[in-house]
Amino acid sequence: MRKSAMQAATPSEADATAADMVLVHRALARDADAFRAIMKAHNQRLYRIARAVIRNDAEAEDVVQEAYVRAFAHLDAFRGNASLGTWLSRIVINEALGRLRKRRRIAAVAMPEAREAEIIPFPLNPGDDPERTMAQRQILQLVEQATDKLPDTYRTVFVARVIEGLSIDETAELLGLLPETVKTRLYRARVLLRKSLDDEIGPVLLDAFPFAGRRCERLTKAVMKRLGFEG
């Protein structure tokens, strides 16, 4: 969904695109700091999107790592028609959906053992009251579980639009849908979530699916090593 002549990029969008292109050109010149900057800027969103599809913490991390390696191998294909974040998100979604299809084919043949998710504690303030901290953890767990139960078509739209804060048009572009379809799926996702949680959940959703600092750092190091920058 490219912008028409009547939908010219705003100054802020133009600045963001220019910044993306600078980073891309630096990365193409094998600037290690550029790769790190790209990953640190997009790790959280890409992880959340991958997890929305895969519904497994550890495998979502693997998906993002593979998507980065694939994206960096074809970085010269980035033209700035969409933001770098959107371009990377599409690659993550394709990788995640590919794994999901493979998982379902395997499940059709034999029931595999469930892979244990690697849980990294949510970085709550250690000075918080213990009861309040426990309540926060329980709320986050309920939100995550309720979101995991959404059908695939609703879950990806919900995560992109509500948790990641993308606009309707951005979500439509990312997922290859019509804006009207995004609105319909988002409405149905919210109805299903309200039935599960029986309460208003909007304010807490921004903190769901945390991407803790250790996971972010580990993922970045792993990709840098595969790119040949670190031993």
C-alpha positions, 0 to 999 in steps of 0.5 A: 500500500504505497502512498499516492501523490495525494498522500505524500509523506509528512515531514516526520515520515520523510525524516524517518525514511531518510534515517532508515536509508542512512542505517541501511547504507551503513549496514550494507557497508558492513558497519557493525554499529548500524546492524546493532542500531537496527536490531535494538530499534526493532527487537521488541516489536518484531518479537511481539509480532513473532510471538503473536503468531507462534505463541511460544517465547523461545521459538518467537526469539528464534523466528526473529533471529532467522528473520534478521539474518534473512533481511540482512542478507537481502538488505539491498532490496530495501527501497524505503517504500515502507518503513524499515520496521514494516519491511522487517515485520513482513519478513518476521511474519513470513518466517513465523507463518512458515514455521506455523505451517510446518508445525501443523504438517508435523502435528498432522503426522504425529503429536510432538512433545510440547516445547517448553517456553523459556520464561524471562521474568517481567522486569517489575520495580523491585521496590514495589509492594510484593502483593502489588507485584504479584497482582501485576504478574497475574494480570499480565499472565491473564492478558497473554493467555487470553490473547494466545487463545484468539484465532490466528487471524484475529490475534495478529491484527490485535497485536499489531494494532493494539499492543504495537500501536500501529494505525489501521492503515499501517496494520493493513499494509503490514498484514496485506489486508484491507483497512475494513478487514482490519477493523472487522477483525480488531472488533471481533478480537476485542469482543473475544478478549472481553469475554475472556477477561470480563473487564477493561484491559486496554491500559495493561496491554501495552505491557503484555509480552515483555521483551526483557533487556536480557532477551534483547541483548542475547538476540542482538549478540546472536545475530551479530555473531552469525553476521561474523562480527563477534566470535 
